[in-house]
């Protein structure tokens, strides 16, 4: 069989020639060698290292001083973790907190009528809404504890680390008709609070052989040692009292493992 391939048109012309001239048995052996080598390390039976991108949600219950100010809240965010071949985890996480009308009362009493309404600049009752808002960031160190005869990249997981917690009362005025809570005046009522925090998580993590079947779920606890950062107009004093804020609840996340190859492929050291 003649080969009429131009060197310019086909850079692999030499490889084609070798295939045509070598015995078929040798060619088959060379073809199967990469598959045999890849089978030595499989994501299903060997622990692999990989960056993990996690999109997460948590439903949280406040405790200690935070329970005096807020009701239950939700949290959404992302984590970036790195998993080693020894199933150690380290990385960082950031979350946005949001909740309904605060539990703490009297925040706007000093600028409200006896009936609890705020008179707007148009002479009508202004629509002023209060919500919980906040965020927290943490750095994590953790470990995946494997079950017997289970996927070596999955199992019970524990993580903990230091971070920062901030929360406040968000004040919204529909139509911006209430200058009493507009501009810089709003900060005099928002109870901005922040400080050092410790976060801990315990649950289960699954890193399956398919990209879409990767998740973790469990219980999270956040402890914050915080202080107020505002001069409160309604209390007529600067709020710098130390607080102990707690958030605990259920947390789950969808994991995107950034393997060098697809999860159905095999991985080399």
C-alpha positions as CSV (number, residue, x, y, z in Angstrom):
1,X,0.0,0.0,0.0
2,X,1.4,3.4,-1.0
3,X,1.2,6.4,1.2
4,X,0.6,9.6,-0.6
5,X,0.7,12.0,2.3
6,X,2.6,15.3,2.0
7,X,5.0,16.2,4.8
8,X,3.5,19.7,4.7
9,X,-0.1,18.5,4.7
10,X,0.4,15.9,7.4
11,X,3.0,16.5,10.1
12,X,2.4,13.0,11.4
13,X,3.5,11.3,8.1
14,X,6.4,9.5,9.8
15,X,4.1,8.0,12.4
16,X,1.7,6.7,9.6
17,X,4.6,5.1,7.8
18,X,5.7,3.3,11.0
19,X,2.2,1.9,11.5
20,X,2.1,0.6,7.9
21,X,5.5,-1.2,8.2
22,X,5.3,-2.7,11.8
23,X,3.8,-6.1,12.4
24,X,0.1,-6.0,13.5
25,X,0.8,-7.7,16.9
26,X,3.3,-5.1,17.9
27,X,1.0,-2.3,16.8
28,X,-1.9,-3.8,19.0
29,X,0.4,-4.0,22.0
30,X,1.6,-0.4,21.6
31,X,-2.0,0.7,21.2
32,X,-3.1,-1.0,24.5
33,X,-0.1,0.1,26.6
34,X,-1.6,3.6,27.4
35,X,-4.9,2.0,28.5
36,X,-3.0,-0.4,30.7
37,X,-1.0,2.3,32.3
38,X,-4.1,4.5,32.9
39,X,-5.9,1.7,34.6
40,X,-3.3,1.7,37.4
41,X,-4.7,4.9,39.0
42,X,-8.5,5.4,38.8
43,X,-10.6,8.1,40.4
44,X,-12.9,5.4,41.7
45,X,-10.3,3.5,43.6
46,X,-7.5,6.0,44.3
47,X,-7.5,9.3,46.1
48,X,-6.7,12.2,43.8
49,X,-5.8,15.8,44.3
50,X,-8.0,18.5,42.8
51,X,-9.3,22.1,43.3
52,X,-12.9,22.2,44.3
53,X,-15.3,25.0,43.5
54,X,-18.5,24.8,45.7
55,X,-21.8,26.7,45.3
56,X,-23.5,26.5,48.7
57,X,-26.6,27.3,50.7
58,X,-27.3,27.2,54.4
59,X,-30.4,27.7,56.6
60,X,-29.3,29.2,59.9
61,X,-30.7,29.7,63.4
62,X,-29.2,32.6,65.4
63,X,-28.1,32.1,69.0
64,X,-26.7,34.2,71.9
65,X,-26.8,37.9,71.3
66,X,-27.7,37.5,67.6
67,X,-30.9,35.7,68.6
68,X,-32.1,38.9,70.3
69,X,-31.8,40.9,67.1
70,X,-32.7,38.5,64.2
71,X,-34.9,35.6,63.3
72,X,-33.8,32.6,61.2
73,X,-31.9,33.5,58.0
74,X,-30.5,32.0,54.8
75,X,-27.0,32.1,53.5
76,X,-25.6,31.6,50.0
77,X,-22.1,31.7,48.8
78,X,-19.1,29.9,47.4
79,X,-16.1,28.0,48.6
80,X,-12.7,27.3,47.0
81,X,-11.0,24.3,48.5
82,X,-8.0,22.2,47.5
83,X,-8.1,18.5,48.2
84,X,-4.8,16.6,48.5
85,X,-4.2,12.9,47.8
86,X,-4.3,12.4,51.6
87,X,-7.8,13.8,51.6
88,X,-6.8,16.9,53.4
89,X,-8.8,20.1,52.6
90,X,-7.8,23.7,52.8
91,X,-9.2,26.9,51.3
92,X,-11.6,29.8,51.8
93,X,-15.3,30.4,51.8
94,X,-17.5,33.5,51.5
95,X,-21.2,33.8,52.2
96,X,-24.0,36.4,52.0
97,X,-26.6,36.4,54.8
98,X,-30.2,37.6,54.4
99,X,-33.3,37.3,56.5
100,X,-36.7,38.8,57.2
101,X,-37.9,41.6,59.4
102,X,-35.5,41.9,62.5
103,X,-36.7,40.7,65.9
104,X,-35.2,43.8,67.6
105,X,-37.9,46.4,68.0
106,X,-37.8,50.1,68.6
107,X,-35.0,50.8,66.0
108,X,-37.1,53.6,64.3
109,X,-39.2,54.7,67.3
110,X,-37.4,58.1,67.6
111,X,-38.5,59.2,64.2
112,X,-42.0,57.5,64.1
113,X,-45.4,58.6,65.2
114,X,-47.2,57.1,68.2
115,X,-48.8,54.6,65.7
116,X,-45.4,53.5,64.4
117,X,-45.4,55.4,61.1
118,X,-42.8,57.6,59.5
119,X,-44.1,60.8,57.9
120,X,-42.5,61.3,54.5
121,X,-41.5,64.6,52.8
122,X,-44.7,64.4,50.8
123,X,-46.8,64.5,54.0
124,X,-47.8,60.8,53.7
125,X,-46.8,57.7,55.5
126,X,-43.6,56.5,54.1
127,X,-43.1,52.8,53.4
128,X,-40.0,51.8,55.3
129,X,-39.0,48.1,55.3
130,X,-36.4,46.5,57.5
131,X,-34.4,43.3,56.7
132,X,-31.4,41.4,57.9
133,X,-28.2,41.5,55.8
134,X,-24.7,40.4,56.4
135,X,-21.8,38.3,55.3
136,X,-19.0,36.1,56.6
137,X,-15.7,34.8,55.2
138,X,-13.6,32.0,56.5
139,X,-10.4,30.1,55.8
140,X,-10.7,26.3,56.3
141,X,-8.6,23.3,57.1
142,X,-10.3,19.9,57.0
143,X,-10.2,16.2,56.4
144,X,-12.2,13.6,54.5
145,X,-12.6,10.4,56.6
146,X,-13.2,7.5,54.2
147,X,-15.5,4.6,54.9
148,X,-14.2,1.1,54.4
149,X,-14.4,-0.2,50.8
150,X,-16.0,3.1,49.7
151,X,-14.9,5.7,47.2
152,X,-11.5,6.9,48.5
153,X,-12.4,10.5,47.6
154,X,-15.6,10.5,49.6
155,X,-16.6,10.2,53.3
156,X,-17.3,12.1,56.5
157,X,-15.8,15.5,56.4
158,X,-14.8,18.0,59.1
159,X,-13.6,21.5,58.6
160,X,-12.8,24.5,60.8
161,X,-11.1,27.8,60.6
162,X,-11.0,31.5,61.5
163,X,-12.8,34.3,59.7
164,X,-14.9,37.5,59.9
165,X,-18.6,38.0,60.5
166,X,-20.7,41.1,59.8
167,X,-24.4,41.8,60.1
168,X,-26.7,44.8,60.0
169,X,-30.3,45.9,59.6
170,X,-31.0,46.9,56.0
171,X,-33.4,49.9,55.7
172,X,-35.3,50.3,52.5
173,X,-37.6,53.3,51.8
174,X,-39.9,52.8,48.8
175,X,-39.8,56.0,46.7
176,X,-37.2,57.6,48.9
177,X,-39.8,59.8,50.5
178,X,-38.4,59.6,54.1
179,X,-35.2,61.7,54.4
180,X,-35.0,60.6,58.1
181,X,-33.5,57.3,56.9
182,X,-31.9,58.5,53.6
183,X,-28.3,59.0,52.8
184,X,-25.9,59.1,55.8
185,X,-28.8,59.1,58.2
186,X,-29.6,55.5,57.4
187,X,-26.3,54.3,59.1
188,X,-27.5,55.8,62.4
189,X,-30.2,53.0,62.6
190,X,-28.7,50.0,60.8
191,X,-26.9,48.5,63.9
192,X,-23.8,47.6,61.9
193,X,-21.8,44.9,63.8
194,X,-18.7,42.9,62.9
195,X,-15.7,41.1,64.3
196,X,-13.6,38.0,64.5
197,X,-15.4,34.6,64.0
198,X,-14.7,30.9,64.1
199,X,-16.5,28.5,61.7
200,X,-16.9,24.7,61.9
201,X,-18.5,22.2,59.6
202,X,-19.2,18.4,60.0
203,X,-21.0,16.4,57.4
204,X,-20.5,14.1,54.4
205,X,-18.8,14.8,51.1
206,X,-19.2,12.8,47.9
207,X,-16.9,13.1,44.9
208,X,-18.3,10.7,42.4
209,X,-17.1,9.5,39.0
210,X,-19.4,12.0,37.2
211,X,-19.0,15.8,37.4
212,X,-22.7,16.4,38.2
213,X,-22.8,13.9,41.2
214,X,-20.5,15.8,43.6
215,X,-21.9,17.4,46.8
216,X,-21.5,17.9,50.5
217,X,-24.0,18.4,53.3
218,X,-23.9,18.7,57.0
219,X,-24.1,21.0,60.1
220,X,-22.4,24.4,60.3
221,X,-21.6,26.5,63.4
222,X,-20.3,30.1,63.3
223,X,-19.3,31.9,66.5
224,X,-18.6,35.6,66.3
225,X,-17.0,37.9,68.9
226,X,-18.2,41.2,67.5
227,X,-18.8,44.8,68.4
228,X,-21.2,47.5,67.2
229,X,-19.7,50.0,64.8
230,X,-22.2,52.8,64.7
231,X,-23.5,55.8,66.7
232,X,-27.2,54.8,67.2
233,X,-29.5,57.8,66.7
234,X,-32.4,56.2,68.5
235,X,-30.3,55.3,71.6
236,X,-28.3,58.5,71.4
237,X,-25.0,56.7,72.1
238,X,-22.1,54.9,70.4
239,X,-22.6,51.2,70.4
240,X,-19.3,49.5,71.1
241,X,-20.4,46.8,73.5
242,X,-18.9,43.3,73.0
243,X,-21.2,40.7,71.6
244,X,-21.2,36.9,71.3
245,X,-23.1,36.0,68.0
246,X,-23.9,32.5,67.0
247,X,-25.3,31.0,63.8
248,X,-25.9,27.3,63.4
249,X,-27.8,25.3,60.9
250,X,-27.8,22.9,57.9
251,X,-25.5,23.6,54.9
252,X,-25.3,21.9,51.5
253,X,-23.3,22.6,48.4
254,X,-22.8,21.4,44.8
255,X,-19.1,20.7,44.1
256,X,-17.4,21.3,40.8
257,X,-14.1,19.3,40.9
258,X,-11.5,20.9,38.5
259,X,-9.8,17.7,37.5
260,X,-7.1,17.9,34.7
261,X,-9.3,15.4,32.8
262,X,-12.9,14.4,32.9
263,X,-13.9,12.3,36.0
264,X,-14.3,9.2,33.8
265,X,-10.7,9.4,32.8
266,X,-7.8,8.2,34.9
267,X,-5.2,10.3,36.8
268,X,-1.5,10.0,37.1
269,X,0.7,11.1,40.0
